Amino acid sequence: MAPIAVGESIPDGTLGWFDENDQLQNVSIHSLAAGKKVILFGVPGAFTRTCSTKHVPGFITSAEELKSKGVDEILLLSVNDAFVMKAWAKTFPENKHVKFLADGSATYARALGLELDLSEKGMGIRSRRFALVVDDLKVKVANIEEVGEFSISAADEILKAL
């Protein structure tokens, strides 16, 4: 399947998320994004080097500026279970705006056409690194990285695109 592209609507899907009351929720992407401008960014895995030291921190530190440009929600997607995502979120105590969403079986990554097979490296099916700007379910910006790269999906690149 071809990767999601500008002008297309994002598919709906259900992801795991621990809410502010520490309750596990199954949340629909459409319920988070309908009628809103959101950033949906994906990483290959929780606790991995680039994801933990560059990609996620960039969106956390840029969250206020992104919101000032009309962004309603900042959604992080990773192919990990909700408990791993909860533990990873706790390593960013300064985070107030990024929701850590779990796509444990890569179902949503596949629906976006952004799955990445890292089975040879012992990691199974993951998500490609990407950042989408979505306005009322329509993709306005689709910055999808080549495997192993980290540049166009960074928070500062999304700020430039807004």
C-alpha positions as CSV (number, residue, x, y, z in Angstrom):
1,M,0.0,0.0,0.0
2,A,1.3,3.5,-0.8
3,P,2.0,5.8,2.1
4,I,-0.7,8.3,3.0
5,A,-0.3,11.5,1.0
6,V,-1.3,15.2,1.1
7,G,-5.0,15.6,0.3
8,E,-6.0,12.2,1.5
9,S,-8.1,11.6,4.6
10,I,-6.5,9.7,7.5
11,P,-8.1,6.4,8.2
12,D,-9.8,5.8,11.5
13,G,-8.2,3.4,13.9
14,T,-8.2,2.5,17.6
15,L,-5.1,3.1,19.7
16,G,-4.3,2.6,23.3
17,W,-3.6,5.6,25.6
18,F,-3.3,6.2,29.3
19,D,-5.4,9.3,30.1
20,E,-4.6,12.0,32.7
21,N,-6.3,9.8,35.4
22,D,-3.9,6.9,34.6
23,Q,-6.8,4.9,33.0
24,L,-6.1,2.8,29.9
25,Q,-8.4,4.0,27.1
26,N,-9.0,2.7,23.6
27,V,-9.2,5.9,21.6
28,S,-10.3,6.5,18.0
29,I,-7.9,8.7,15.9
30,H,-11.0,10.3,14.3
31,S,-12.3,11.2,17.8
32,L,-9.0,13.0,18.4
33,A,-8.7,14.7,15.0
34,A,-12.2,15.4,13.6
35,G,-12.7,19.1,13.4
36,K,-9.2,19.9,14.6
37,K,-5.7,20.6,13.4
38,V,-3.4,17.9,14.7
39,I,0.1,16.7,14.3
40,L,0.4,13.0,14.1
41,F,4.0,11.9,14.2
42,G,5.3,8.4,14.3
43,V,8.5,6.8,15.5
44,P,10.0,3.3,15.0
45,G,10.0,2.5,18.8
46,A,9.8,3.7,22.3
47,F,13.0,4.2,24.2
48,T,15.1,4.1,21.0
49,R,18.0,6.6,20.7
50,T,16.8,9.1,18.0
51,C,13.2,8.9,19.1
52,S,14.0,9.5,22.8
53,T,16.7,12.2,22.4
54,K,15.6,14.1,19.3
55,H,12.2,13.4,17.8
56,V,9.9,13.3,20.8
57,P,11.8,16.1,22.8
58,G,11.5,18.4,19.8
59,F,7.7,18.2,19.8
60,I,7.6,18.5,23.5
61,T,9.7,21.7,23.6
62,S,7.9,23.1,20.5
63,A,4.4,22.3,21.7
64,E,3.5,25.8,22.9
65,E,4.7,27.3,19.6
66,L,2.9,24.7,17.6
67,K,-0.3,25.4,19.5
68,S,0.2,29.1,18.9
69,K,0.0,28.3,15.2
70,G,-3.4,26.6,15.5
71,V,-2.5,23.1,16.4
72,D,-5.1,21.5,18.7
73,E,-3.5,18.1,19.4
74,I,0.0,16.6,19.1
75,L,-0.2,12.8,18.8
76,L,2.7,10.4,19.0
77,L,2.3,7.0,17.4
78,S,4.6,4.1,18.1
79,V,4.3,0.3,17.6
80,N,4.5,-0.6,21.2
81,D,1.9,-1.6,23.8
82,A,0.1,1.0,25.9
83,F,2.1,0.1,29.0
84,V,5.4,0.7,27.3
85,M,4.1,4.0,26.0
86,K,3.0,5.0,29.5
87,A,6.4,4.2,30.9
88,W,8.1,6.1,28.0
89,A,5.8,9.2,28.6
90,K,6.9,9.2,32.2
91,T,10.5,9.8,31.1
92,F,9.4,13.3,29.8
93,P,8.0,14.9,33.0
94,E,8.0,18.3,31.3
95,N,5.5,17.0,28.7
96,K,2.1,18.7,28.9
97,H,0.8,18.4,25.3
98,V,2.0,15.2,23.5
99,K,-0.3,12.2,23.7
100,F,1.6,8.9,23.6
101,L,-0.5,6.5,21.6
102,A,0.1,2.8,21.3
103,D,-0.3,0.9,18.0
104,G,0.8,-2.5,19.5
105,S,0.2,-4.6,16.5
106,A,1.1,-2.0,13.9
107,T,-2.5,-2.0,12.6
108,Y,-2.6,1.8,12.3
109,A,0.9,2.1,10.8
110,R,-0.3,-0.4,8.1
111,A,-3.5,1.6,7.5
112,L,-1.3,4.7,6.9
113,G,0.9,2.7,4.6
114,L,3.8,3.5,6.9
115,E,4.8,0.2,8.4
116,L,8.4,-0.8,8.5
117,D,9.7,-4.4,8.7
118,L,12.6,-4.5,11.0
119,S,12.3,-8.3,11.6
120,E,15.9,-8.9,10.5
121,K,17.0,-6.6,13.4
122,G,14.8,-8.5,15.8
123,M,12.3,-5.6,16.1
124,G,9.4,-7.0,14.0
125,I,7.0,-4.6,12.2
126,R,7.3,-1.0,13.3
127,S,6.3,2.4,12.0
128,R,8.4,4.5,9.7
129,R,9.4,7.9,11.1
130,F,7.0,10.5,9.9
131,A,5.1,13.7,10.8
132,L,1.7,14.6,9.4
133,V,-0.2,17.8,9.7
134,V,-3.9,16.9,9.6
135,D,-6.7,19.4,9.4
136,D,-10.2,18.0,10.0
137,L,-9.0,14.5,9.0
138,K,-7.3,15.7,5.7
139,V,-3.5,15.5,5.4
140,K,-2.0,18.9,4.7
141,V,1.7,18.0,5.2
142,A,3.2,14.6,4.9
143,N,6.8,14.5,5.9
144,I,7.8,10.8,5.7
145,E,11.4,9.9,6.3
146,E,13.6,7.5,4.3
147,V,14.5,4.5,6.5
148,G,17.2,5.5,9.0
149,E,16.8,9.2,8.4
150,F,15.7,12.0,10.8
151,S,15.3,15.4,9.3
152,I,11.9,16.3,7.6
153,S,9.8,14.9,10.4
154,A,11.4,17.0,13.1
155,A,9.3,19.6,15.0
156,D,11.2,22.5,13.5
157,E,10.3,21.3,10.0
158,I,6.7,21.1,10.9
159,L,6.8,24.6,12.4
160,K,8.2,25.9,9.1
161,A,5.3,24.1,7.2
162,L,2.6,25.7,9.4
